[in-house]
């Protein structure tokens, strides 16, 4: 493959993933209360990972690897759509839909990069490495923060309960135990404030 052909493939991928800016999530922004898009979510969790890396479950966390996972893990939603965390029907086939999307979207890249991006996506999904566990912790914490600081807007809209939030997010402890401790206190505050059903 020529350098020009490789660059053309990379640009095609870059234009394709611009669509992530159009994928609206259920979480609302804390100020305007409009729906957040996937690109905003990815930026926010990347910044969170840099700021909160010291709370990771391991001292030798590869933050660069975490950032790569966080930047690409939701690109699959361009094809698969956003799956609301508490929608049991959509969650049931989420991985299959997203795996098909990963094949197509990462397949736009030159083969070496396609394989690399797919490996990062698979690592994130498996949550077995310290980096994947920490990345997943950031991915779960961020919508919890947004829900709390919008007075439970999305939680209240969908009738989400305390036990469902805990079940969905307790693996934050695998990547960042101190962050999970903070999150559990926040959940209790949310219940006490009426943002979240007991």
ZISULTA-V246781 format. One line per field, one symbol per residue. ss: DSSP state (a for helix, b for strand, c for the rest). Layout:
ss->???
This chain:
ss->ccaaaaaaaaaaaaaaaaaaaacbbbbbccccccbbbaaaaaaaaaaaaaaaaaacccccccaaaaaaaaaaccccaaaacccccccaaaaacaaaaaaaaaaaaaccccaaaaaaaaaaaaaaaacccaaaaaaaaaaaaaaaaaaaccccaaaaacccbaaaaaaaaccaaaacaaaaaaaaaaaaaaaaacccbc
